[in-house]
């Protein structure tokens, strides 16, 4: 498996996000706040620890959870990164994980900034 080209994916899809949130912008914003305050701080360290400890099950489980949270608020690029990381974890492919993880961490930081400053939803 080679590293996918994540840059060509849209970062965010408002229409998809609103569909998942019953067409409620308020609900979407609430979920986004929970995602940046609870999900990202929980899953990212566990993913890193999984890699550091060669615990691919831990890495896979947390990448899967991050994928679900990303999907629920329309974060297309982060969802795909988490999906690829999840697959690499299942395959115990450390080389691919080490290629994807820095991109995922960078994207997560960008998402934190954009959501916290309400720039993602404009």
C-alpha positions in Angstrom: 0.0 0.0 0.0 1.4 3.4 -1.0 0.7 6.6 0.7 -2.5 8.1 -0.8 -2.6 11.7 -2.0 -4.7 13.3 0.7 -4.1 16.9 -0.6 -6.6 16.3 -3.4 -9.4 15.4 -1.0 -11.7 18.2 0.2 -11.0 19.0 3.9 -14.7 19.5 4.7 -18.1 18.8 3.1 -20.8 21.0 4.6 -23.7 19.3 2.8 -22.6 15.9 4.1 -22.1 17.2 7.6 -25.5 18.9 7.7 -27.2 15.7 6.4 -25.6 13.8 9.3 -26.7 16.5 11.8 -30.4 16.6 10.7 -29.8 19.8 8.8 -29.0 21.7 12.0 -26.0 24.0 12.0 -26.3 24.4 15.7 -26.1 20.6 16.2 -23.1 20.5 13.8 -21.3 23.2 15.7 -22.0 21.4 19.0 -20.6 18.1 17.6 -17.6 19.9 16.2 -16.8 21.4 19.6 -17.0 18.0 21.2 -14.8 16.6 18.5 -12.0 19.1 19.1 -12.3 19.2 22.9 -12.7 15.5 23.5 -12.2 13.2 20.5 -9.0 14.6 19.1 -7.2 14.9 22.5 -8.3 11.4 23.3 -7.6 9.5 20.1 -4.4 11.1 18.8 -2.2 10.3 21.8 -3.5 6.8 21.9 -2.7 6.3 18.2 0.9 7.6 18.8 1.2 5.4 21.9 0.0 2.4 19.9 2.8 3.0 17.3 5.5 3.6 20.0 4.5 0.4 21.8 3.9 -1.7 18.6 0.4 -2.1 19.8 -1.4 -2.2 16.5 -4.7 -3.2 18.0 -4.7 0.1 20.1 -3.6 2.1 17.1 -6.3 0.5 14.9 -9.1 0.9 17.5 -8.3 4.6 18.0 -7.9 5.3 14.2 -11.3 3.7 13.7 -12.9 5.9 16.4 -11.2 9.0 14.9 -12.6 8.0 11.5 -16.1 7.8 12.9 -15.9 11.2 14.6 -14.5 12.8 11.5 -17.2 11.4 9.3 -19.9 12.6 11.6 -19.0 16.2 11.1 -18.0 16.0 7.4 -14.2 16.0 7.8 -13.5 14.2 4.5 -9.7 14.4 4.5 -9.2 13.5 8.1 -11.7 10.6 7.8 -9.7 9.2 4.9 -6.4 9.6 6.7 -7.8 7.8 9.7 -9.2 5.0 7.5 -5.9 4.5 5.8 -4.2 4.5 9.3 -6.8 2.0 10.5 -6.1 -0.3 7.5 -2.3 -0.1 8.0 -2.8 -0.9 11.7 -4.8 -4.0 10.8 -2.0 -5.0 8.4 0.6 -4.1 11.0 2.3 -2.1 8.3 4.6 0.2 10.4 6.1 1.8 7.3 2.8 3.0 6.0 1.7 4.1 9.5 4.9 6.2 9.8 4.1 7.8 6.4 0.5 8.6 7.2 0.6 9.6 10.9 2.5 12.9 10.4 0.0 14.0 7.8 -2.9 13.0 10.1 -1.4 14.9 13.0 -0.9 18.0 10.9 -4.5 17.8 9.5 -5.9 17.4 13.0 -4.0 20.5 14.2 -5.5 22.4 11.2 -9.0 21.2 12.0 -8.6 22.2 15.7 -7.6 25.7 14.6 -10.4 26.0 12.0 -13.1 24.7 14.2 -12.0 26.7 17.3 -12.0 29.9 15.2 -15.2 29.0 13.3 -13.4 29.3 10.0 -14.4 25.8 8.8 -18.1 26.6 8.6 -18.0 29.7 6.5 
